[in-house]
């Protein structure tokens, strides 16, 4: 088990995904990085509605631990985000 060790989990999840070719690098950028910015934008929409509702957002693990991840994007936008393990 990883017991909250995000770096160990990231290493395990990406050991087979490390891009070896330019095409693989482009694929990973499209499937992870660009999607993370879109998901972070959607989370910001929820937060900025001001409707005092609670929203539960589910995403895959890599979208929370492989930079640029949703958490880092939100933090860069000024949001206070705490990673809970």
Secondary structure, DSSP 8 states (H G I E B T S, - for coil): --TT-HHHHHHHHHTTT---SHHHHHHHIIIIIIHHHHHHHHHHHHHHS-S---------THHHHSSS-HHHHHHHTT-------
